[in-house]
Each structure stands twice: as C-alpha cells, then as structure tokens.
Amino acid sequence: MSQIQDYQEAQQVLEQNEIHIMPSEVHGVISGLLACGLDIQSDEYLQILSDVFNEGQSFNSNLKSFFADFYKLVTSNLDKDDLSFELYLPHEDESQADQANALVAWVSGFLLGFGLKQKNYGKLSPDVKEVITDFTEISKLDTHFDETEDDAQALYEIIEYARISTLLCFAELGKKQQSAAPQSKTLH
C-alpha cells in the first residue's frame, strides 16, 4: 500500500490521472459503500468509483491498483474489532483549513457511497439515521478556521465522531451483510 501512505502523494496520483477529487473523498466513498453493506469480497467498488469519478470510463491499471490499495486499507481497518479505523485525512501538521476541507470531502464521499448502496432509508435504525443527518450537517461545515486551540479541539471532535459513527454503521449494516451469507444447516 505504499502508494497511499502519504496524503500528498495520493493527491498527486489522482491529479496526474486527471481525477480531480481529494483522496479523503475516495476513502469516504469506499467507507460509505462498506458501511451500508457492500460485500467486502466484491470488486463492484471499482465500477462504482469509475461511475462516480470517471464518467463511467474504466480506470487505467495504475488507478485500478491505486483504488484497490485504498479499498484494502478501508476493509482491513473497518473489519477489525479494535476500533483502529481512521479517516484518511491530511497529516495533523497541515493547516486546520486543509484538514477541515478534507473532512468535508470525506463526509460527502461517505454520504455518496452510502446513498448509492442504501436503498431503504426507512428501515435504518434511529442511530444510523442520526449519523446520516449529522453527516449531512458536517458536509456543510464552514472550513474557515482561526488556527486556535479551540478550533483544533472542535475539529478533532468532529473527526472522532465521524470515525466512531462509521464504525457504528458498519457494525449495524456492513457486518450484518457479511454474516448474512448462507450457512449450511445440519439437521439432527
């Protein structure tokens, strides 16, 4: 996964391939797809990303590999029981505005990915509905920050909320899909 270790390098790969989005948005879309139940073993995500980010055109092999690395990053961290999942955002050394813009892109991507796969909003639990409502509000966040300690703390809290909320959605909808696979039953 060396291509996606560094946020700036990931941004360069996207720009060099004329995909004009933030790496955080890619991570958010994949997270949203998985959080609402896309089968982890599926490679359907590539077609979805192509439809969303490349007007349905197939990606070149470099981009396919790049997106596969992102997919592995998200799936490996979402599927752990240790809550190690993190949003893919610029390093904390970057400005709060850069981090906030990336957060808004991530949350918007999550909502997009979630919405593409979730067809029955009415059957979602109140907790998941609240997450979607809150994420919609976060996607409208004013990303102008004064670079104060209070702003840094507020940004951290929003990022942490988004992280935990993603895990909640995945636990309720994504893992449910994983365990819903047909199991053989032995009659005694």
URGI-V982465 format. One record per residue. RES is the residue in one small letter. PSI is psi in whole degrees, -180 to 180 (none if undefined). Layout:
res	psi
RES	PSI
RES	PSI
//
This chain:
res	psi
m	28
s	-26
q	-26
i	17
q	-41
d	130
y	-45
q	-40
e	-41
a	-41
q	-41
q	-41
v	-45
l	-47
e	-41
q	-27
n	14
e	37
i	105
h	68
i	169
m	147
p	-33
s	-35
e	-41
v	-49
h	-41
g	-44
v	-48
i	-42
s	-43
g	-42
l	-47
l	-36
a	-24
c	6
g	9
l	133
d	123
i	-33
q	-12
s	149
d	18
e	-26
y	-34
l	-43
q	-39
i	-47
l	-38
s	-42
d	-42
v	-43
f	-11
n	30
e	35
g	-3
q	142
s	145
f	152
n	168
s	-34
n	-46
l	-37
k	-43
s	-43
f	-50
f	-34
a	-39
d	-43
f	-45
y	-44
k	-40
l	-48
v	-49
t	-40
s	-34
n	-33
l	-35
d	2
k	151
d	4
d	9
l	30
s	-3
f	134
e	149
l	145
y	99
l	165
p	155
h	153
e	-19
d	-20
e	165
s	155
q	-34
a	-43
d	-43
q	-42
a	-42
n	-41
a	-38
l	-46
v	-42
a	-41
w	-49
v	-41
s	-41
g	-43
f	-49
l	-39
l	-52
g	-43
f	-46
g	-30
l	-31
k	-24
q	109
k	-8
n	73
y	-36
g	-26
k	0
l	149
s	159
p	-36
d	-46
v	-39
k	-40
e	-41
v	-47
i	-42
t	-46
d	-42
f	-36
t	-41
e	-43
i	-35
s	-15
k	9
l	135
d	119
t	15
h	119
f	151
d	6
e	34
t	168
e	-37
d	-43
d	-41
a	-42
q	-43
a	-44
l	-45
y	-44
e	-38
i	-43
i	-44
e	-40
y	-45
a	-40
r	-52
i	-38
s	-37
t	-44
l	-38
l	-48
c	-43
f	-42
a	-38
e	-41
l	-42
g	-50
k	-34
k	-41
q	-40
q	-40
s	-6
a	1
a	143
p	135
q	142
s	140
k	131
t	127
l	136
h	none
//
